[in-house]
């Protein structure tokens, strides 16, 4: 019954491009932006070619976040890889794994910090799914679903992120994978 009483939450899936007037409306309307960072880096050449000037409003993570919108990131597997690091890399660098379009990234003003990207993949997604009391953070009483990386992803250059190994995966408090 508690599940039935929870507030309904609205979100737009694949918020790829918005009209500039709509970039801050998501927060005002309490609509969550459900996005996949790897789509930005897969789509950037197509967006520049076909969307013209509107491409600068595509995958506008920084603008939406700064306006107060909730970002909920995912992988969109099997369309994109289910691995978490390519999505985090795309969110913080706005580059493809091969480094294209260069060190500044595609529309670099839309980059996120690693903390913001991890939050969007964890708590943002939990909030979007109305599951934040069970998921989204490592908190007593919540399910323990998380990944342990071999290096501290919060204190490394973005270009080293894709070479970082996953040391362990824990699902509901149990190791499903570990390297030790």
SULCOR-V747087 format. One record per backbone hydrogen bond with DSSP energy under -1.0 kcal/mol. NH is the residue of the N-H (numbers start at 1). CO is the residue of the C=O. Records with the same first field share a line. If there is no record, write none. Layout:
# SULCOR-V747087
NH->CO ; CO
This chain:
# SULCOR-V747087
5->1
12->32
14->34
15->34
16->14
22->19
28->24
29->25
31->26
32->10
33->70
34->12
35->72
39->36
41->37
42->38
43->39
44->40
47->43
48->44
49->45
50->46
51->47
54->51
55->52
56->53
57->54
58->55
59->16
61->59
64->60
65->61
66->62
67->63
68->65
69->64
72->33
73->120
74->35
79->76
88->84
89->85
90->86
91->87
92->88
93->89
94->90
96->100
99->96
102->99
105->102
106->94
110->107
111->108
112->91
117->113
118->114
119->115
120->116
121->117
122->118
124->119
126->122
127->123
128->124
129->125
130->127
131->126
134->131
135->131
139->137
142->139
143->134
145->143
146->170
148->168
150->165
153->151
155->152
160->157
161->158
164->161
167->148
168->148
169->177
170->146
171->174
173->144
174->171
176->169
177->169
179->167
